[in-house]
Amino acid sequence: MVSGGFAVVSVLYIAFFVALAVLVVALIVLVFAAIRVLRLSATERRLRIERLRYQAVVDGIDDGGAGPDTTGPTSPAA
């Protein structure tokens, strides 16, 4: 028959490895979540930059003729 002390030690040993496995799985899930968040942040940053560029173009077109054509360099008259 197995002694009571051995049973307690084996249960603690099994519980330790189960807890270790749970922590490893949680770490893997957190790493993948962090990668996804960083990718979304990069995509959002790119989209925000494109939206700002588009808004700048729209503001330049809809300014009553005071856009780059009238304030930029003029071509020499022929």
C-alpha positions in Angstrom: 0.0 0.0 0.0 1.2 3.5 -0.8 2.0 5.6 2.2 0.1 8.8 2.9 3.2 11.0 2.6 4.0 9.7 -0.8 0.4 10.4 -2.0 0.6 14.0 -0.8 3.9 14.5 -2.5 2.7 13.0 -5.7 -0.5 15.1 -5.7 1.6 18.3 -5.1 4.0 17.2 -7.9 1.1 16.7 -10.3 -0.5 20.0 -9.2 2.8 21.8 -9.8 3.1 20.5 -13.4 -0.6 21.2 -14.2 -0.1 24.8 -12.9 3.1 25.1 -15.0 1.3 23.8 -18.1 -1.5 26.4 -17.5 1.0 29.2 -17.2 2.8 28.2 -20.4 -0.5 28.1 -22.3 -1.4 31.5 -20.9 1.9 32.9 -21.9 1.5 31.6 -25.5 -2.0 33.2 -25.6 -0.7 36.5 -24.4 2.1 36.5 -26.9 -0.3 35.9 -29.8 -2.6 38.6 -28.5 0.2 41.1 -28.2 1.3 40.4 -31.7 -2.2 40.9 -33.0 -2.6 44.2 -31.1 0.7 45.4 -32.5 -0.3 44.5 -36.0 -3.6 46.3 -35.6 -1.9 49.3 -34.2 0.5 49.5 -37.2 -2.5 49.1 -39.6 -4.4 51.8 -37.8 -1.4 54.1 -37.9 -1.1 53.6 -41.7 -4.8 54.2 -42.2 -4.7 57.3 -40.1 -1.8 58.7 -42.1 -3.6 58.0 -45.3 -6.8 59.7 -44.0 -4.7 62.8 -43.1 -3.2 62.8 -46.5 -6.6 62.5 -48.1 -7.9 65.3 -45.9 -5.0 67.5 -46.9 -5.7 66.9 -50.5 -9.4 67.7 -50.1 -8.6 70.8 -48.1 -6.2 71.9 -50.8 -8.8 71.4 -53.5 -11.6 73.1 -51.7 -9.9 76.3 -50.6 -11.3 78.8 -53.1 -8.3 78.8 -55.4 -5.7 79.6 -52.8 -4.1 76.1 -53.2 -0.7 75.2 -54.4 -1.4 76.5 -57.9 -1.6 80.1 -56.9 1.0 80.1 -54.1 3.5 77.8 -55.6 6.3 78.6 -58.1 5.1 79.9 -61.4 6.2 78.7 -64.8 8.2 81.2 -67.0 6.0 83.0 -69.5 6.8 82.2 -73.0 
